[in-house]
Amino acid sequence: MNTVNYLDSLPKDLNSTLINIQSWFIPIDILVLICLFLTILLASLFLYIIFIDKKCHTIPMMFVANSCLACLSFTIIMFWVTIIMLHNDLNQISYADSFCIFRGYISYVTASELFYAYFLQAIYSYIKVVYPSRLIWQSVRMQIFLIVITWISPFICILPHVLTHEIKYQVDDQICQMLLHLSVVTVYNVFYIYIIPMSGIVIIYIKLVRYVKNMRRRVTPANTLIRAQRELKMVYRIIILLLILLILGLPITIFVFIGFIGEPSNYHLRKAYTSVGISLIFVIIALFKFTDPVKNSIMKKLKRRSNIVVAIMA
C-alpha cells in the first residue's frame, strides 16, 4: 500500500484529523534536507571566502555577498521547515506547532529578500553604466543603506499575509503556507515577491543591451565599453540564477495559477517545496561559477596546498 492512514489523538481543542502518509514522504524529506544542508555549507564557505580575501572587498562583491546571505537565510528557513515536516511525518502529527505560522511568515520574508537582493544588484549595474558620473549613487554608504532597506522592508510588506490569516496549517503537506486561491493577498504576494523584482531585472537587462549597442555605434573609449559589457554580463548572470530558481521551482508557479482557477492537486506544497529545496543548491553552484574573485581565491588556495604537499613529498 502506498498510503497508510493514521488517526492521531489531538489536543482537546482540535478535531481529530485523518492524515495520509504517502510512501514517498520520508525519502523526499531526507533528499531535500541533504540538498539544503549542502547549500548551507557552500553558501557559508562562499561568504567566508569573501570575508577573508581582501580582493573581494569591493562594492560589486558586497552585492554578491548580500545575494548569497539572502540565499543562505532562505535555505536555513527551508531547512527548519523540512525538519519539522520530517518530524511530523515520522510521528504522524496532524496539528500545527506554536512556531508554524511564524515559519510560514519568515519563509515569505526570506524569499522576498533573495529576489530583491538580485534586483538591487541589477540596479547598481545599471547606474554604474548609464550614470557613471553620479558617484553618490555608487558610494558604499548609499549601497549599504539600500541593502538595509531591502532586508527590513519584507518584514513589513509580508505582514498582510499574517494579518489576514491567509497563512494556515496545511495538514496533508505538514506546513504553514498561504492557501493557493484567488484573493487580494495571493495576487499581492505574487506581484511583490516575484513579478516586481523579476520584471525589473529583465527591463534593466534589455535597457543595458540597448545602451551597449548604442555605445558601439558611437565613438566610446575602450575601457568604458568594456566596463559596460562587464556590468551587462553581471545582469545576464543574475537572470540565469533566477531562471534556475524558476525552472526548478516551476511546480509552485503552476500550482499558484491553478489555484486562481481551481483546486491544486494533493500535496502540491510538498512538491513545490521539494523543487525549490533542490534548486537552491544549483543556485549556489552557479554563483560559485559566475563569481571569478571567489573562484580564483579557491584555486589559489588549492594550488598553494598542492605545492606544499609536493614540497613535503620531495
N, C-alpha and C positions, 0 to 999 in steps of 0.2 A: 504493500500500500504506500502510495506517495504521500498520503495525508493521514496524520494521526490526530484525532480530536481529543482535546484535554479540557476538562472543566475545572477551573481554579476556584478555590474558595477565596472570595474577595472580601475586603473590609465591609463593614455593615452598611456604610453609606454608599456603596457601589453595588450595582446589579451584577449578578454573575454573568460572565461573558464566555461564550464558546469560541475558542480560538483554534485556528488550523495551523499546525506546524508542518510545513512542507519539508520534504526530504532534502531540498537544496538550500534551505535557510542557513544551516550551520556551516557547510563548506564555503558558501558565498561570503558569510560574515567573516570567516577566517581569512579568505583571499583578500577581501577589502582591507582588513586590519593589517595584513602583511604589506600591501601596497602603500597604505597610509603611513605605516611605520618607516618604510624605506624613504618615502617622500620627506618625512620629518628629519631623518638623518641627513639626506642630501641637501635639504634646504638649510639646515643648521651648519653643515660644512661650508656651503656657499657663503653664508653670512660671516662665518668665522674667517674665511679667506679674505673677504672684503675688509674686515675689521683689522686684520694683522698686516696686510700688504699695503704699504703707503702709496703704491702706484694706482691702487683702486680708490684712493681718497679724492675723488673728483665729483663734480655735480652730476654728470651723467650716471656714474656708478652709484651715486646716492639714490637716484631714482630706481635703478636696477635692484639695489638692496631693499628699497621700500616695497617694490613689487614682490620680491622674494619673501620679505617679512609678512606681507599680506597673505601670500600663498601658504606660508607656514602657519599663520594664525587660523586660517580656514581649515587647513589639514588637521590641526590639533583638535578643533571643534568636531570635525568629521570623525576623528578617531574616538573621541569621547562618546559621540552618538552611536557609533558602531559597537563600542564596548558594551554599552547599555543594551543595545539591540541583541547582541550575542548572549548577554546575561539573561535577558528576558526570554529568549528562545530556549535556552538550556533549562530554565526553571519554569517555563510555561506561565510566565507572569502576564496578566492581561489588564493591568491598570498602570496609570502613569505615576512616576515618582515625583517628588517635590520640585526637581530641577528640570522637568521635561519641557515646560513652556519656555523656560529661560534658554535651554539648549536650542529650541526652535528659533527663538528670537535672535540669539547670538550667531546662529548659523547664517541667517539672512544678513546680519550686520557684517560679518567677516567676508561673505560672498560679495557684498557691495564694495567693501574696501579693496578687494582683489581687482575687480573690474575698474574701479575709479583710480587705482594706483597706475594701471596701464594707460588710462585716459590722460592722467596728469603727465605721465612720461611723454605721451604723444604731443600734448600741448607745448611742453618745453622744447621739443624738437622743432615744432612749427615756429615758435617765437624766435628760436636761435637762428633759423634760416631766413625767415621773412622779415624779422625786425632785429637784425644783429646789433644795431646802434642803441637799442633800448636796454641798456645794461642793468637798470634797476629790476627789470622783469626777469633777468637771468642771474641775479645775485643769490648768494647762498641763503641769506635771511628770508628773501621772498619765497624761495623754494621750500624752505623748512616750514614757513608759515602755511603755505598751500598744502603741504603734506599733512601737517597737524589738522587742518580743516577737513581733509578727506578722511582722516581717521575718526574725527569727532562727529561729523555730520550724519553718518549712517546710524549712529545710536539714536539720533533724534528722528531721522526720516523713516526708520523702521518701526517706530512706536505705534503708528496706526494699526499694524498687524496685531499687536497685543491689545491695544485699547478697544478694538472692535471684536475681540475674541475670535479672530479668524484662525489663529494658531491653536489647533486642537490635537488631542491624542488620537492617533490612528492605530487601533488595536491590531489589525492584521499586519501592519508594517512596523509595529513596535516603535513608533516615532511620533514626535510632536511637530507637525507642519501645517501649513495652510491647506484648507480644502481646495482642490482644483475645480473651481466652478466660476461661472461668470459673475463677478461682483466688482464694485468700485475698487476695493483694496487689492484684488487679484490683478486687475489691469494696471493699477498704480505700481504694484510690485514688479510686474514685467517691464514696465517703462523705466522705472527708477533704477533697478539693478542691471538690466540687460540692454534695453533699446537705447537709452540715452548715452551711456559710455561707449557702446559698440558703434552706434551710428556716428558719434563724434569722432572716434578714431578713424573710421572709414572715410569720413568727409575730410579730415586732416590729411590722410594719405593721398586722396585724389587731388587736393589743393597743392600738396607738395610736389606731386608728379607734374602737374601743370606748371608750377613755378620753376622747377628744374629744367623743364623743356624750354621755357622762355629764356632762361639763363643761357642755355646752349645756343639759342638763336642770336643773342646779342653778345657783344664783347664783354666777357666776365673774367676776372682774374682766376687763374687755375686753382689757387688754394681755396677761394670762395666756392667755386663749383664743386670741388672735392668735399668740402665741409657739408655743403647742401646734400650731396649724394650720400654721404655717410649718415646724416640725420634721416634721410628718406629710407635708407636701408634699415635703420633702427625702428622706424614706424612699421615698416613691412614685417619685421620680425615680431613686433607686438601683435600684429594681425595674425601671424602664424600661430603664436601662442594661444590666442583667443579661439582660433579655429580648432586647435587641438581640444580645448575645453568644450567647444560647441559640438564638434563631430562625435567625440566620445561621450559627450553628455547629451547627445541627441534625444534619448528617450524622455528626459524631463521636459524638453521643448515640445515634443509630440504630445505628451500627456497634458501639458498646460493647455494646448489648443483643443485637445479632445474634451478637456474639462469645460471649455467655453460652450460646447455644443451638445455634450452628452456626458456619459459616465465613463471615466477611465477604467482600464482593466484592473483585475485584482492584483494586489501587491505592486502597484505602479510606483509607489515611493521607494520601495526596496530596490526595484530595478533601476530607478533613476539614481539613487544614491550609490549603487554599485558602479554604474558607468562613470559617475563623477569622481568617485574614490579612485578608480583605476586611472582616469585621465590625468589626475594631479601628478602622478609620478612621471608621466610623459612630458608634462609641462616643465617640471624641474630639470629633466634630462635635456630638453630643448634649450632651456635657459642657460645651462652649462655650455652647450654647444655654441650658442649665439654670443655669449659674453667672453670676448677674447682676453681681457685682462685677467679674469679668473682662470680661464683655461690655460693661459701662459704661465700663471703663477703655479698651478698644479704641475704642469710639465717641468718647470724649473726645479720644483721640489723633488719630483721623481728622478730627474737627471742627477741632481745632487746626491740623492741616496744611492743611485746606481753607481756613481763614481766612487762613493765611499766604500761600497761593497767590493768594487773591482780593486780599489787600492788595498783593502784589507786582504783580499784573496791573493794579490800579487806579493 
